[in-house]
Every structure is written in C-alpha cells, then in structure tokens.
C-alpha cells in the first residue's frame, strides 16, 4: 500500500480507468475532459481550469511562465525543498525574487508580507501551501493571501500536496491562481498537472517568451472545447475523471476532514510513543507527516516496504533521519493503524 506524499494509493476503479487508450480527438475523450473540468470548476468555483499531461511541478512552471514576466518583482516563500525548487524556477524565468524563508516551526506573518511588498515594490507573491519535503504548511494561508492582495499583488499558490487535502479557497481567500496535480489529494494516478485560475485574473496570460507547452492561455482556449492543445496521456486523463467522480461523491469537505482525521490519529499515537514530527500546531501539515526515526530511515522504509507499506524517505537535512508519510489517497483508518503498528515494531526494536 502506497503512503508516499505522492503518488498515493488509488481505488480499483481509478486504476482500471487508467488503462484506457483512445483517440484524444474523439468524443469519448472529450466526454472524459468535460466530466473532469465540470468537477474541478464546481469544486474551485472558477471557470478557468487547465489540465496538462505532466506533474505538479509542470503546473507550477506554467504559472511562472504564463502569469509572471521577466524581471517582475516576486515575493516567494519557502519552508524547504519544494519552496526552494519554486524559487529556482522563478529565477530561471528571470524574475527578481524576494525570499521569505522559514524553518518548520515558524509561521509566515501577514505583516511581514505587507512590509516586504511595500519596501520591494513586488507585484506578485508565490507561496507553497504545503511543503511536501518536510511536512509543513502555511496554515494561515488565507490571512497571508488577503494581506498580499491588499498590497496590490497577484497571489499565486503551489498547492500540489494541499488541494483536496487541506482547506484552500480561490476567490474567497484572495488567491489568483492555484497549481496542483491529480496524484495527491485528488487520488488519481500520476500524469496530470492542474491549474485553476481566478476569473478576475487578467485573461491575457500568454507572454512572448512563454514556451508553447507552458502557455496557459492556449491551454484554456482548448479546454473550452474539452480538448488539450497537445497529445495527452489518455489513460491518466481517464483515471482523473474517475478520481474526481469519487471526490465529488465523497464531498470535498469530507475528503479534507478525512485527511485531517488520519493526521490527528497518527500524530497523537506517535507523540505518545515519544516521536518527533516536523512542525508544530501552527505549521505541521495534515496531508504529509515528516517523522524523525530512531534508526536509519532508509532501513526503516525498506523494512516497511517488505511488509507491504511504501513510504517516502527524508529529504535535505532530514535525509537518513526521517520518513515522510502521505495521508492522501484511497486509504482507511485500519490502514493507518496497520502502518503505525508495523512502523513501531520496526523502529523500536
């Protein structure tokens, strides 16, 4: 059973749907696209949704290259590995980046965002909602986004491991665009990058130096006729449609509550056993936990794999010191309990 931060465990129906092979200009494919777009538009309350063959990183790159311009002043926040990757992408784009770096126990204060915006003249802010690398989140994202919006900035959010797992609002939170993917909170197979654009954001997204594959405006035009501009991974799109049907049937709030409940259950038991988990009550993620192990973490993860549980290894400063457990996907309470039982047997011997 997969407990990595992504990909995640998927249902038998999603797995079956992923094997579909079809003509991407057929009515069959357009029906699949229409179903997925309708679900995402309803969940996000935005008409402008783009689906592209690729990863969550691709969705982030599409925002960077389509929404931002070379030499644009951008505030970027980072809690670790994926925040740093985002900043690298911004710098490759040619943006002038003003970095807000935090450790696992520090919150981002709305006031510091407003102050930096005033001092720097930044016109945009890019935040990583949930840091997959060390299990931390911007839990006060709504307040930070609202402060940034009041400062006149475009608010862009990498919610790759947050969307459909943690609370997030587009218009209601002052967010202009969200980048995510199909293979985390939505619980589909890998292969689809998702961009959700607020209706209020300037509709002209194409820049003269934007690579065609990263051109959001081109993609959105094709979405209007339930197609993609370039040949898609039809199996991944078929799986996404099924996963979104399952999400709609469960309900977005119920999905988020389920993920949070799993996190609370795991955190409670691990803390009782004396374990350290990255972050604190203000910053700890509810979709990905970074758990410091007592033994070499790769040995722990290898032993878990031998028992049928696949988890992520620690990244950066947590390499060989932690495992990362994703709480998204098609999993149940008893799956969490079984994983915890095996982990404690392995790491405490």
MOZI-V830183 format. One record per helix or strand of 3 or more residues. SS is the DSSP state (H for helix, E for strand). FROM is the first residue (numbers start at 1). LEN is the number of residues. If there is no record, write none. Layout:
ss->[SS & SS]
from->[FROM & FROM]
len->[LEN & LEN]
//
This chain:
ss->[H & H & E & H & E & H & E & H & E & H & E & H & E & E & H & H & H & H & E & H & H & E & H]
from->[12 & 27 & 48 & 56 & 73 & 81 & 96 & 110 & 124 & 141 & 154 & 171 & 177 & 192 & 212 & 216 & 234 & 252 & 288 & 297 & 316 & 322 & 333]
len->[6 & 18 & 6 & 12 & 6 & 13 & 6 & 11 & 5 & 10 & 5 & 3 & 5 & 6 & 3 & 8 & 17 & 21 & 5 & 10 & 3 & 5 & 15]
//
